[in-house]
Amino acid sequence: MRARIRVLLYLGTVVVVLGVVTAAAWAAAEPIAASDNAFTGGSGGSAPTYTMNQGDKPFLTNNGPVNLHNVKANQVGPDSGPLFYSTVIAPGQQGPVHGAEYLSAGSYPFICAIHPTEMQGTLVVSSIGTPKPRPTAKLVLRTKTIAKARKKGLLVSVDLSTTAGSASLVAKLGQATIGKAHFNQDPHRPNPQTLLIKLTKAAKGKLRAKKTAKVSVTASILFGAPVTATAKLK
């Protein structure tokens, strides 16, 4: 009986310890708060500093009674958008700072894009933890002939990493855009998946006059580097 009690007490201690570790892990990203005229919390006064571990994602909380606020990194990411950002947060609400989970150790200045002069801060990422892998994509242009491109469009094989989820695709003939499409990855189907990019009427006209045509398709992924596939149509 005493041995059983000791085991139960030991298991209870383990559960408590694990609970503390889990809570500590979730609390690693220091919250970013905003009033109606400044970022608050953190450290550093009028331009506060907030800390997080690699792989974490902080939240922005709007404690002001009136104004809308957001977080927008000063640096540009591989997708040519902000390195990290939040959506616009209403008073009394909070939202995640997207893209922060991909950051490596370092200091990253940011602003509120609505109040850029008054509201500035710095996100400091520690050397603890590991950044989440950035979204990636692989493309293969399956269409091989001008006739099929003109009749049906461009068939593209798309393989997105699980962190990507979706991509915007643009097809070009030289520098001219000949078609666009948005791809949403189906989590219930195996990769790669296929997408048909329908061509514009003007694009079909341009292809009609060519014996060969070099076309390209570029996929833009949020927080990831764009990827391009090319093919020579005959």
C-alpha positions in Angstrom: 0.0 0.0 0.0 2.8 2.4 1.0 4.7 1.6 -2.3 1.5 2.4 -4.3 1.2 5.7 -2.5 4.8 6.6 -3.2 4.3 5.8 -6.9 1.2 8.0 -7.1 3.0 10.8 -5.3 5.9 10.5 -7.7 3.6 10.5 -10.8 1.8 13.6 -9.4 5.1 15.4 -9.0 6.0 14.5 -12.6 2.7 15.9 -13.9 3.2 19.1 -11.9 6.8 19.5 -13.2 5.7 18.9 -16.7 2.9 21.4 -16.3 5.4 24.0 -15.1 7.7 23.3 -18.1 4.8 23.5 -20.6 3.6 26.7 -19.1 7.1 28.2 -19.2 7.5 27.2 -22.8 4.3 28.9 -23.8 5.3 32.0 -21.7 8.7 32.3 -23.5 7.4 34.9 -25.9 7.0 38.1 -24.1 3.6 39.7 -24.9 3.6 43.0 -26.8 1.0 45.5 -25.5 -0.3 48.7 -26.9 -2.1 51.7 -25.4 -3.6 54.5 -27.5 -0.2 56.2 -28.1 2.6 53.7 -27.4 3.8 50.2 -27.2 3.8 49.2 -23.5 5.4 46.4 -21.4 8.7 45.0 -22.3 11.7 47.1 -21.3 13.4 50.2 -22.7 10.9 53.1 -22.2 9.5 54.9 -25.2 10.8 52.3 -27.7 10.4 49.1 -25.6 12.2 45.8 -26.2 10.4 42.4 -26.1 12.0 39.0 -25.9 11.2 35.6 -27.3 12.9 32.3 -28.0 13.4 31.0 -31.5 10.3 29.2 -32.8 7.9 31.1 -30.5 5.2 33.5 -31.6 4.3 36.6 -29.5 0.9 38.2 -29.3 -0.1 41.9 -29.6 -2.7 43.0 -27.1 -4.5 46.3 -27.6 -5.2 47.8 -24.2 -6.2 51.2 -25.5 -9.8 52.4 -25.4 -10.0 53.9 -28.9 -7.3 53.4 -31.5 -6.5 50.4 -33.7 -2.9 49.1 -33.7 -0.7 46.5 -35.3 2.9 45.2 -35.5 4.9 45.6 -38.7 8.6 44.7 -39.0 10.9 47.3 -40.4 12.7 44.6 -42.4 11.4 42.8 -45.5 11.2 39.1 -45.6 12.0 36.6 -48.4 8.4 37.0 -49.8 9.1 40.8 -50.2 6.5 41.5 -47.5 7.2 42.4 -43.8 9.5 40.0 -42.0 6.7 39.6 -39.4 3.5 41.4 -38.7 0.1 41.2 -36.9 -3.3 42.1 -38.3 -4.9 45.3 -37.2 -6.1 44.7 -33.6 -9.1 46.5 -32.1 -9.3 47.8 -28.5 -9.7 45.0 -26.0 -8.6 42.4 -28.5 -5.3 40.5 -29.2 -3.7 38.7 -32.1 -0.6 36.7 -33.0 2.5 38.2 -34.6 2.8 36.1 -37.8 6.2 35.3 -39.1 8.0 35.7 -35.8 8.3 31.9 -35.5 10.7 31.8 -38.4 13.2 34.3 -36.9 16.7 33.4 -35.9 18.5 34.9 -32.9 18.9 38.7 -33.3 17.2 42.1 -32.8 14.3 43.1 -35.1 12.8 46.7 -34.9 9.1 47.1 -35.6 6.5 49.8 -35.7 2.7 50.2 -35.6 2.0 51.0 -39.2 -1.0 53.1 -38.2 1.1 55.2 -35.8 4.7 54.8 -37.1 6.2 57.9 -35.4 4.8 57.4 -32.0 4.9 53.6 -31.7 8.2 51.8 -32.2 9.7 48.7 -30.6 12.2 45.9 -30.9 11.7 42.2 -30.9 14.8 40.4 -29.5 15.0 36.7 -30.3 17.2 34.7 -28.0 19.6 31.8 -28.9 17.3 29.4 -27.1 15.1 27.1 -29.2 15.0 26.5 -33.0 13.2 28.6 -35.7 10.3 27.0 -37.5 11.3 26.0 -41.0 10.1 28.6 -43.6 7.4 27.6 -46.1 8.8 26.1 -49.3 7.4 25.0 -52.7 8.5 22.9 -55.6 7.0 23.4 -59.1 7.0 21.4 -62.3 5.4 22.7 -65.5 3.7 19.7 -67.0 2.4 21.2 -70.2 4.8 20.7 -73.1 3.1 21.9 -76.2 1.8 25.3 -77.4 -1.4 23.6 -78.7 -2.3 22.2 -75.3 -1.5 25.5 -73.6 -3.8 27.4 -75.9 -6.6 24.8 -75.6 -6.5 24.0 -71.8 -3.9 26.3 -70.1 -0.8 25.4 -68.2 -0.8 22.3 -66.0 1.5 22.8 -63.0 2.6 20.3 -60.3 2.7 22.0 -56.9 4.4 20.6 -53.8 4.1 22.8 -50.8 5.6 22.3 -47.4 3.0 21.8 -44.6 3.8 25.3 -43.3 2.9 26.9 -46.6 -0.8 25.9 -47.1 -1.3 28.1 -50.2 0.5 30.0 -52.9 -0.2 32.6 -55.6 1.0 31.6 -59.1 1.7 33.8 -62.0 2.5 32.5 -65.5 4.6 34.6 -67.9 5.6 34.5 -71.6 8.8 36.5 -71.5 7.9 39.6 -69.4 4.2 39.4 -70.2 1.8 37.9 -67.7 -0.4 35.3 -69.4 -2.3 33.8 -66.5 -2.8 33.8 -62.7 -4.2 31.3 -60.2 -4.3 30.7 -56.4 -3.5 27.3 -55.1 -4.8 25.9 -51.8 -3.2 22.7 -50.7 -5.6 19.9 -49.9 -4.4 18.3 -46.7 -6.3 15.1 -47.5 -4.4 14.5 -50.8 -0.8 13.4 -51.3 1.8 15.8 -52.7 2.5 16.9 -55.3 -0.9 18.2 -56.4 -1.8 19.8 -59.7 -3.3 23.1 -60.7 -4.4 24.4 -64.1 -3.6 28.0 -64.9 -6.0 29.3 -67.6 -4.5 31.6 -70.1 -5.9 35.0 -71.1 -7.3 35.5 -74.6 -4.4 37.8 -75.5 -1.9 35.1 -74.3 -3.5 32.5 -76.6 -3.1 35.0 -79.5 0.6 35.5 -78.7 1.2 31.8 -78.6 -0.6 31.2 -81.9 2.1 33.0 -83.8 5.0 31.1 -82.2 6.7 27.8 -83.1 8.4 27.6 -79.7 7.7 29.5 -76.5 9.5 29.7 -73.2 7.0 30.1 -70.4 7.6 30.4 -66.6 5.4 30.0 -63.6 6.3 31.6 -60.3 4.8 30.7 -56.9 4.7 33.3 -54.2 4.4 31.9 -50.6 3.7 33.9 -47.5 7.0 34.2 -45.4 8.8 32.0 -48.0 11.0 32.6 -51.0 9.3 32.6 -54.4 9.9 29.6 -56.7 9.9 29.5 -60.5 9.5 26.7 -63.0 10.2 27.1 -66.7 9.4 25.1 -69.8 9.9 25.4 -73.5 6.7 24.7 -75.4 6.8 23.4 -78.9 
